[in-house]
Amino acid sequence: MTFPSPDPAGVRRRAVLLGLPTTAALIAWSTPAAAAATEDDYLAQAFKALAAYVVPGSDEYSAQQRLTAQRPGGVAAGTDVMLEETYDKAIAVGIAPLFEVNLPGAAGVALLLDVFTRARYPDQPTGPFKHPFANLAHGQKALVLADIDTEQLLEDSPIGYAFGTIITLTAFGCYGERGVYNPQTGVLQRRPVGWDLAQYDGVSDGWPELRGYWAGRTSVPDVPDLAATGKGVRHA
């Protein structure tokens, strides 16, 4: 009687997830945040890589994943700002204590992306970024995100909720205004990239032809209740 051999990728992933958290944390946080070829810090790289995955553009993150578009995309929209703020506010506890990854919020999400990337690709993909997820090709990113989505060990941790939102939340950021919104002044600093992506004309207070009543009317006469009077009601 023979048994199917275990999935090598799955076995490797579980081994790394259970044995690498401390190592990954040291890699992520014992060195300066600045990357070799970009001024973005570790967290910004993780979330800009996600933005490029969801809405590719003409930026260096899209170029690294080898899927671009001839226009600004999610990176230019400032999606990383919204993702960092949202996860920091939404997840105030250690994100995956089972793996000893006890960082809260955006830092925990970025570190788990790091760990899952190293688990699937132990021979690190070369590239200019400190965060390994940002160095992956677009298809490789998809496999890492699929691993996270199907990892049963994460089901009872805050990361299970966090990564259940990661694609939709990133898309929301790509088409939203947070990247150019100044919370102190309540004013957009420039036209949001998402408006151009969605071909949105911008905020409007209405159009002249829609103001007031048709033909100068200022009121509408009462309409009698035809059902009550029996008029206009057809009986069988």
VMD Tcl script that draws the C-alpha trace (Angstrom):
set ca {
  {0.00 0.00 0.00}
  {1.43 3.35 -1.03}
  {0.69 6.80 0.27}
  {0.97 10.03 -1.71}
  {4.09 11.96 -0.92}
  {3.54 15.24 0.90}
  {3.64 18.45 -1.05}
  {7.28 19.64 -0.77}
  {6.28 23.29 -0.94}
  {3.71 22.81 1.81}
  {6.14 20.94 4.07}
  {8.84 23.53 3.51}
  {6.41 26.38 4.17}
  {5.26 24.91 7.48}
  {8.83 24.22 8.55}
  {9.85 27.77 7.79}
  {6.77 29.27 9.41}
  {7.40 27.36 12.63}
  {11.16 27.87 12.67}
  {11.93 31.21 11.04}
  {9.93 33.88 12.88}
  {12.83 34.97 15.07}
  {15.23 34.90 12.13}
  {12.83 36.84 9.95}
  {12.33 39.41 12.68}
  {16.06 39.88 12.99}
  {16.40 40.26 9.24}
  {13.58 42.76 9.13}
  {14.41 44.91 12.12}
  {18.13 44.64 12.93}
  {19.18 46.64 9.87}
  {18.37 50.22 8.85}
  {15.05 50.58 7.08}
  {16.51 52.18 3.97}
  {16.81 49.82 1.01}
  {19.77 49.39 -1.30}
  {18.21 51.04 -4.33}
  {15.28 53.04 -2.97}
  {14.56 55.46 -0.17}
  {11.40 53.60 0.82}
  {11.53 51.89 4.19}
  {10.72 48.24 4.87}
  {6.99 48.77 5.43}
  {6.55 51.07 2.44}
  {8.24 48.50 0.21}
  {5.89 45.73 1.35}
  {2.75 47.77 0.72}
  {3.96 49.41 -2.48}
  {4.70 45.92 -3.79}
  {1.10 44.99 -2.99}
  {-0.17 48.14 -4.72}
  {1.85 47.31 -7.83}
  {0.46 43.77 -7.79}
  {-3.17 44.95 -7.67}
  {-2.88 47.97 -10.00}
  {0.41 47.94 -11.99}
  {1.76 51.24 -13.21}
  {4.89 52.87 -14.60}
  {6.79 52.71 -11.28}
  {9.87 50.74 -10.22}
  {7.84 48.21 -8.23}
  {5.78 47.30 -11.28}
  {8.95 47.11 -13.35}
  {10.51 44.72 -10.84}
  {7.47 42.40 -11.00}
  {7.65 42.56 -14.82}
  {4.05 43.68 -15.19}
  {3.62 47.38 -15.89}
  {1.19 49.86 -17.42}
  {1.90 53.04 -19.32}
  {0.30 55.25 -16.66}
  {0.53 55.83 -12.92}
  {-0.84 52.94 -10.85}
  {-1.35 51.92 -7.25}
  {2.13 52.96 -6.14}
  {1.69 56.50 -7.46}
  {-1.69 56.65 -5.74}
  {0.02 56.45 -2.33}
  {-1.74 53.22 -1.42}
  {0.99 52.28 1.05}
  {0.07 55.24 3.27}
  {-3.53 54.08 3.60}
  {-2.55 50.44 4.20}
  {-0.08 51.30 6.96}
  {-2.56 53.57 8.73}
  {-5.45 51.13 8.40}
  {-3.61 48.06 9.69}
  {-2.00 50.01 12.52}
  {-5.43 51.16 13.69}
  {-7.28 47.89 13.03}
  {-4.82 45.38 14.51}
  {-3.55 46.40 17.92}
  {-2.38 42.92 19.02}
  {0.38 40.58 17.92}
  {-0.50 39.47 14.44}
  {0.52 35.79 14.55}
  {1.56 34.75 18.07}
  {1.58 31.07 17.08}
  {4.61 31.89 14.93}
  {6.08 34.22 17.58}
  {5.42 37.12 15.22}
  {3.98 39.40 17.86}
  {4.30 42.70 16.06}
  {0.97 44.49 15.73}
  {-0.56 46.29 12.78}
  {1.24 47.09 9.56}
  {4.58 45.83 10.85}
  {3.11 42.40 11.51}
  {1.52 42.21 8.07}
  {4.78 43.22 6.39}
  {6.77 40.66 8.37}
  {4.36 37.82 7.58}
  {4.64 38.70 3.88}
  {8.40 38.44 4.36}
  {8.18 35.05 6.10}
  {5.83 33.53 3.52}
  {8.01 34.81 0.68}
  {11.12 33.22 2.20}
  {9.19 29.99 2.83}
  {8.13 29.59 -0.80}
  {11.36 30.96 -2.29}
  {14.23 29.98 0.02}
  {16.68 31.05 -2.69}
  {15.91 34.74 -2.41}
  {14.92 36.42 -5.69}
  {17.48 39.10 -6.34}
  {16.37 42.68 -6.65}
  {16.82 46.21 -5.39}
  {14.42 46.01 -2.45}
  {15.00 45.06 1.16}
  {11.58 43.44 1.48}
  {11.74 40.13 -0.43}
  {8.08 40.27 -1.54}
  {8.87 43.44 -3.51}
  {11.52 41.58 -5.51}
  {9.13 38.90 -6.80}
  {7.59 38.65 -10.26}
  {3.84 39.23 -10.46}
  {3.05 35.52 -10.73}
  {5.31 34.70 -7.79}
  {3.48 37.27 -5.67}
  {0.21 35.54 -6.52}
  {1.56 32.22 -5.20}
  {2.73 33.79 -1.94}
  {-0.66 35.41 -1.40}
  {-2.35 32.08 -2.18}
  {-0.16 30.38 0.44}
  {-1.26 32.92 3.04}
  {-4.89 32.55 2.04}
  {-4.85 28.77 2.47}
  {-2.57 28.42 5.49}
  {-4.66 26.73 8.20}
  {-2.24 27.72 10.95}
  {-3.28 31.34 10.46}
  {-7.03 30.80 10.76}
  {-7.24 31.59 14.48}
  {-4.94 34.61 14.45}
  {-5.49 38.28 13.60}
  {-3.56 37.76 10.38}
  {-6.40 35.56 9.12}
  {-8.67 38.59 9.16}
  {-5.99 40.96 7.91}
  {-5.10 38.91 4.86}
  {-8.74 38.31 4.13}
  {-8.90 42.02 3.37}
  {-5.53 42.59 1.80}
  {-6.49 42.52 -1.90}
  {-9.75 44.45 -1.57}
  {-8.23 46.97 0.83}
  {-5.27 47.51 -1.47}
  {-7.60 48.05 -4.42}
  {-9.60 50.52 -2.34}
  {-6.40 52.44 -1.62}
  {-5.37 52.46 -5.27}
  {-8.61 54.17 -6.25}
  {-8.99 56.29 -3.11}
  {-7.76 59.72 -2.05}
  {-5.73 59.02 1.10}
  {-2.40 59.26 -0.67}
  {-2.94 62.95 -1.45}
  {-5.25 63.88 1.42}
  {-3.93 66.16 4.17}
  {-5.76 65.18 7.38}
  {-4.66 68.38 9.12}
  {-6.18 70.72 6.53}
  {-8.86 68.38 5.17}
  {-7.75 69.29 1.65}
  {-6.51 67.19 -1.27}
  {-2.95 68.24 -2.12}
  {-3.39 67.29 -5.77}
  {-5.71 65.32 -7.99}
  {-5.76 61.67 -6.84}
  {-4.36 59.10 -9.24}
  {-7.40 56.91 -8.60}
  {-9.65 59.58 -10.11}
  {-7.74 59.33 -13.38}
  {-7.74 55.53 -13.26}
  {-11.51 55.53 -12.80}
  {-12.03 58.45 -15.22}
  {-13.78 60.33 -12.42}
  {-14.50 63.99 -13.13}
  {-14.14 65.01 -9.50}
  {-16.38 66.54 -6.88}
  {-19.37 68.41 -8.28}
  {-21.96 70.66 -6.62}
  {-24.43 69.96 -9.38}
  {-25.11 71.22 -12.88}
  {-27.05 74.41 -13.78}
  {-29.65 72.55 -15.83}
  {-30.54 70.43 -12.82}
  {-31.23 73.34 -10.46}
  {-34.82 74.36 -9.73}
  {-38.03 73.15 -11.36}
  {-38.68 72.66 -15.05}
  {-39.96 75.73 -16.95}
  {-39.68 77.97 -13.92}
  {-42.23 76.13 -11.81}
  {-41.84 76.54 -8.08}
  {-44.42 74.03 -6.87}
  {-46.43 71.00 -7.92}
  {-50.23 70.88 -7.42}
  {-51.68 68.18 -5.24}
  {-52.61 65.03 -7.13}
  {-55.94 63.51 -6.04}
  {-55.96 60.01 -4.65}
  {-57.50 58.26 -7.65}
  {-57.69 54.97 -5.84}
  {-59.79 56.51 -3.06}
  {-62.22 58.27 -5.42}
  {-62.59 55.29 -7.71}
  {-61.60 57.37 -10.71}
  {-59.06 55.94 -13.02}
  {-59.42 52.52 -11.49}
  {-60.36 49.78 -13.93}
  {-62.58 47.07 -12.54}
  {-62.68 43.59 -13.92}
}
mol new
graphics top color blue
foreach p $ca { graphics top sphere $p radius 0.5 }
foreach p [lrange $ca 0 end-1] q [lrange $ca 1 end] { graphics top cylinder $p $q radius 0.2 }
display resetview
